[in-house]
Amino acid sequence: MDLHNTSLAYEFFEQLAVTPTTAVAFLEGPAAAADGSVYFSDIPNNRIMKFDPRTNHRSVWRTPSGRTNGLLFDAQGRLLACEGNEFSPNDGNRRITRTDISTGKVEVLTDRFEGKRYNSPNDIAARSNGQIFFTDPCYDDRTTMELDHDSVYRIDTDGSVQRILTQPQIQRPNGIHLSPDEKTLYLVDSCPISGGHRKIWAFDLSEKGEPSNQRVVFDFAPGRGGDGMTVDQNGNLYVAAGISQPRGPHESTAVPTGIWIIRPDGKLLGRLPIPEDTITNVTFGGDDLRTLYVTAGKTLFQSRTTIPGWAVHRKM
C-alpha cells in the first residue's frame, strides 16, 4: 500500500483540518480528565501544562515535573505520570507517580527496578483492576543508563513491579495502550537505528497481566515509526507516526506525518494529516469522548471524530 495515499479519513473525522490549541516548546503525553481538562507534558521546560477547552485557558499545572513524558488517568481518575530523563539528565526523576487531582497528593509508585534507576519512563497504560503497564526506553544519552535493557513493566496492585517484556522480544518500547476489553496489550517498538524496528506489536494479556502470543499489527518501516497511540471504542488504533524531513539514514519519508488509523487485524483505514514533524502522542477527550487531542512539536492540536474513544476512567 502506498502510505502517501491514505489521507481519506472521512469515516473517522468530521473535519480533516486540525485546529491548533496552544503552543509551547516540545509537547508529549496528553491525557484528558473527566471534566474535559487536558493535561500534557512540556518536557524541555520541565512542566505539565493544563488546557481548559471550555474557557480556552492554558496554564502551568506543575513545575518542575521531573521531565514528565507520558500521562494517563487511571480507573479512579488519578493522574499517572512517567517522569523521564530526556532533554536534561540532571533533573529527570526517572520514576512513575500518581497524583490525586482533588487533593494534589503525589505518590511514588516505583523509582527503581532491582535497585537500579529506570532509564526514562516514557508511556503508560492502566487496567480497570488496578494493574499499570509502562515503557522504559532510553532515547537520549544512553551513558546515563543504569539498567542494561529497554523494557516494559507491570505494577501490580500490591505495589510490586514485574518486568514483562525486554530484548530480544522487543527493541525500543515507546507508546503503550490496551484494547477496550483490556485483553490485548499494544506496544510501539520504535528503534532509531538503521534496520531497527518500526512495529506495532499486539500481545494477549492474561488476567494476571502476563503478555503472550506476540504478533505484528503494523510495520511502518522504513519510515519513522509510531510514538504514542490511543484506541476508539471499536478497537481501532490511532497512532502518532511519520515525518517529512528524515533525521538520519535510519528513516525515510515513506510515512508522512499524521494520526494513522489501524484496525486490530492490521488493516490501514486512514490518516489524519498533522502539519508538524515532531508528532508525539494522542488521546481522546471531550464530553462525548469524540475530541482527539494530538501533541506535536510546539502545538496541541484537536479534531472531532465520528467514533468515540475509549479511556479506562470513562468506560461507557
Order of alpha helices (4+ residues) and beta strands (2+ residues): beta-beta-beta-beta-beta-beta-beta-beta-beta-beta-beta-beta-beta-beta-beta-beta-beta-beta-beta-beta-beta-beta-beta-beta-beta-beta
